[in-house]
Amino acid sequence: MTALRVLQVGAGGMGRAWLGTVAADPDVELVGIVDLDLDAARAGAEHAGDPSIPVGTDLTVLAAETGAQAVLDITVPVAHHPVTLQALHAGLPVLGEKPAAQTVAEALSLAAAAEATGKLFMVSQSRRYNDQLVAFRQHVRGLGAIGGLGTRFAKAPHFGGFREQMDDVLLLDMAIHAFDSARYVLERDPVSVYCESWNPSWSWYRGDAAAAAVFAFEDDVRYVYDGSWCAPGAETSWNGDWRASGAAGTALWDGDHDPSSDLDGTAGAPSPAASVGHEIAGALTSFVHAVRSGETPDGEVHGNVMSLAMVEAAIASTRTGQRIVIDAVLERAHAEALAAERHDAVRDRLAAWGSVREALSASVPAP
């Protein structure tokens, strides 16, 4: 089968990780690199192993020149909305780095743009592509009625660059992975959240690098997140440390090894599930399959918006000191998206939605 011809936008630090992943995947062919910094684009081409790869600063122009069939949006979060929108309107499916956009309103705009153009926009929520996480969900399914799920996350990375200058850096840039995984494991969506965030005195981040949140999910299930990005010593896995409690027992996952469950003294032995691949390589494989098959992939923008809504609701809660209802966040974002939209077809799609939650869930694949 002919490789999918992809154009990558963004050749920075994360962009290089993607360039290496693309180069290693026989089902894709990198036909061009777009970056506002042409030197970075050229360096990216060398990193990909082929300095002759065309580079440019304009997505639409380079896509037309190279015959690209899809776009990888590996830009910084502030650029996700304009870059993905440009690609969709150029008739190209998009696989983008998380978050889908900088705000829920922008993410809703992109979901409506995907509807209006009929093109796929998939978000690479890469930490879902982990066979141990899939196995953990299998263990949780064996616990009967679920009462609660918790994640403890403690790391101390010194990134430099844009992350150390972000507002709400932990919640927006890292906690979204755990929030998204919680939705996956619980197979439910959030209803409300109470959250507090803060920045310890020794933190090297400008924005809050620590947070604690309690989410209420459907069926009265609770999800508790306790995280810090400036917690040196005795660090957890990058995936965090997980515990789920149910009527029949408890499931555990340390984020790095195979999960387990204790069913009142008996070790759980759930049925194995198919492999989903590993992180961004798994996301890329899923995207290529979706483009070729027309199937809706895990991470399609409609399904992914709720994970970003969890982040935005948690940030609103820490700002106001109040419990925040997720549907209120969605409806406010919908109004903002309608007011800001400049594309008639996209505005028409947004206006046609009734309940935002229902509009989003209509496009989510069955688990």
N, C-alpha and C positions, 0 to 999 in steps of 0.2 A: 504494500500500500504506500502511496506517495506521502512523504512527510508533510505535515502542516506547516505552511510558511508563516512565520511569526515575526512581528516587529516589536522590539522591546523599547519602552520609553523609560528612561532612568538608568544611569550607569554608575551610580554612587556605590556605597558600601553594600547595601542590600541588593542593588542591581548586579553587582559582581557575583554574589551568591547565585542569583538567578541565571546569569550568563553561563556559569559553570554547569548548572543543572540542565539548562537547555542544550548545551553542547554534548552532554552525556546521554540525552534522550534521542534514540533513533527515529522516533515518531514526529519530531519537530525539526524544522530548519530555520535557523536565525538568518533573516534576510536583510535586517537593518537595525540600527540603534539610533534612537532619538534622545538628545539631551541638549539643554540650553548651553551647556559647556561642551563645545566640540572636541576639546582636548580630552575631556572625560569620556566622551563617546568613542574617540579613537583608542584610548587606553582600554576601554571595554572590549573593543574588537580584538585587540591584542590578547587580552585576558581570555577571550572566547576561543583563541587559537587561530584566528584568521584576520589579519590586519586589513584585508581587502573588503571586509564587510562594509557596505555603504553606511554612512552616518549623515545626520542632519539635525536641524533644529525644529522642523515642522512635521508633525505626525502625518497629516493628510498628504502632503507632497511626497514624503519618502514612501508612504504606503502605496501610493499610485505608481511611483517609479520602480518599486521592487516587486509589485504584485503580491503584497502581503495578504494573507487570509485571516489573520487574527492579531490582536495586540496584547502585549503584557504590560500592564501599567505598574511600574515599580518605582513610582515617584514618592516624594514626601507627602504626608496626609493632606496638606493644604492644596496640593495639585490634583488629587484624585478626582474630584468632581469635573473640572474643566477637561482634563485629559481623557477620562472615560467617556464623557459626553461627546467630545470631538470624534473619538473612535467609533462610537455607536452611530453617530450621524453620518459617518463615512461608510457605514454598512459593514463594520467589522465587529465580530464578537470579542469580548474583553475578559481576560483574567487579571484581576488586580490585587495588589497587596492590601491587607487589612490596615485600618478600618475601611469600610466601603467608601466613606467620605468623612469629612471633618465633623459634620453634624448629621443628626437624623434627618433634618429637612433636606440636606443635599443628597442623602442616601435615598430618600423617597423620590426625589427628582430623578435619580438614576434608575430606580426601579420602574418609574413611569416611562422613562426614555427607552428602556429595554422593551417595554410593552409596545411603545409607539413605533420603534424601528424594527421590532421582531428579531432583535439580535440578543444573544446571550451575554449577560454580565455576571460572572462568577467571582466571588471574593475568596482569595486564598487564606482561609482561616487554618493555617498550616498545621497547628498542633492537634487538629482533629484527625490528621493523617498519621495515626499512631496505633499500631495493632494492639498495644497494651491498653490503650484507652478503650478500644472496641471490646477487648476482653473484660475490662472493668465493667462496661455496661452490661455485658452478658451476666456477670456475677450479680450486679444490682438487680437485674430482671428476676433472679432467683430468690430475692429477699421478701417476696410478697408485697404487701402494702408498704410504701416508703414513707418514712416520717421526716427524714432529714438527710442532707448531703453537706459536707464541709470541705473546704480547701484551705490549707495553710501554705503560704508562699513566702519564702525568705531568701533573697539574693542580694548581692552587693556589687553590681557591675559598674565600671567606670567607662561609659561610652564616649564621652565627649560629644561634640556636635549638637544637633537639634534636640535630641532627647533631653539633655541636661538643661535646656532652656524652656521646655514645654510646660504649660499649665497642666496640672492634674496628670503628671507623667505616668504614674503607676496605673491609675484607673483607665486612662485612654490608650496607653501604648502596650501595657502588659496584661492587666486584669481582664481585658476583653477576651483573651484566650481562655482563661478559666471560666468566665461567664458563658462563653459559647460552648465550652465543653460540658458545663453543668446542664445546659439545655439539651445537649446531645445525650448525656447519661440519664437524665430524668425523663426524657421524652415528653416534656411539658414546657410550657412557656411561662415567663414571670408575670406576676400581677402587680407587685409593689416592692419598694425597697426603703430601708432606713440605713443611712451610711454616714460615717465620720471619716474624714481624711486629715492628715497632718504632715508636717515636715520636721523630723527630728533635728535637734540643734546641730548635729554633726553631718547632716545631709549635704551632699555635693550637687544636689538638684535644686533648681530654682522653684519648681512647683512641688506640690505635695507628693512625697515618695512612699507614704504609708497610708493604709486604709483598712477599715473594718466595715463590712456590710452584711445585712440580713435581708434576703429576698424572700418574699412569699411567692410561691409558684401555684399553679393550678392544683386542685385537689388538696389544698391546705398543706402542701409540702414546703419545708423551709430549706433554703440554701444559704450557708454562712461562709463568707470569704474573709480571711485574715491575711493581709499581705504587706510586704515591705520590700523596697528596692534599695534600701541602705541598711541591710542587716548582716554585717560581716560575722563570720563564725557560725558553725553548725548549720550551714545553708541547706535548704531543701533542693530537690530537683528543679529544673526550669519548668517542669510541668506541675510543680507543687506536690503536696502530700494530701491524699484524699481519703475520706471515710464516709460511707453511706450506712444508714441504719434503717432496717425494715422490720416487719412483724416476725419474720422467720430468722433474722440474724443480721450480721454486719459484713460489709465488704470493704477491703482496704487496698490502696494502691499508693506506692511511694513515688510514682512518677517516672521511675527508671527501670523497674523490674516487673515481672509478671504479677498481676493482682491476685488476691485471694479472697475467700469469704468463709465465714464461720456460721454454720446453720445450727445454732444451739449445740455446739460441740462436734458437729460433723462438717468436714471440709466440703465446700461447694465445688461442684464439677460441672459447670455449664457447658453447653454445646459450643464447639469452636465456631468462629465466624470467619468469613473470607478476609484476606489481607486487603488493606486499603492503601498500602504503600507507606512511604515515610516523608512526612513534612512537605516541603515545597515540591519535591519530586512526585509525591503522591497527588498533590493538588494539580500539578501539570498533567499528569496522566489522566486524571478525572476530567479535566477541561477538554483535552484532546478527544477523549471518548464522547463527551457530551456534544462537542461541535460536530463530530462525525455521525453520531446516532440520533441527535435531536432529543435525547433524554435530558431531563432536568437533573443537574448534579447537586450533590450536597454542597452548600456554599453559594448557590444561586442567590442573587441579591435580595429577592423578596424574603427568603428564609433567613438571610444573614442580618437584615435590618434590626431584628429583635435583639440581637447581641449588642449592637451599638446603642439601641434604646436602653438596655440595662446600664451601660456606661453613662449615658447622658442623665438617666434618672438618678444614678448613684451620685453623680457630680451635683445635680440639683439638690439632692438631699443634704449633702455636706455643706452646700452654700446656705441653705435655708434652715437647717436643723429640723426639718419636717420629713415625715414619711411621704414618699412620692409614688403616685399611682402611674403605672406604665402607660395605660391608655391615655392619660392626660398628656404625657410626653408625646405620644404618637399623634394625637389630634392637634396639639399645638404645632408640632413639626409639619403636619400636613398643611395647616393654614399658612405657615411661613413659606413652604415650598410653592404653594399656589400663588402667593403674593410675589414671589421672586422669579417665577418661571417666565422665560422670554420666548420659548418655543411653543407655538400654538398646539401642535399635536401632543406634546408632552403635557401641557396644561390641560388639554381635553381629557387625557388619561387620568390625571390626578383628580380632576373634577368629577369623573365618572365613579370614583371610589365611594362606597358608603362608609362602613366601618373600616378604619385603616387596618386593624388587626385582621379582619376577614379578608381584605384585599391582599395582605401579605401571605396569609396562610393558604390562600387558593393556589399559590404557585409552589408550595413546599412539597418535595417528594415524600412518600411514605417511608417510615424508618424500616 
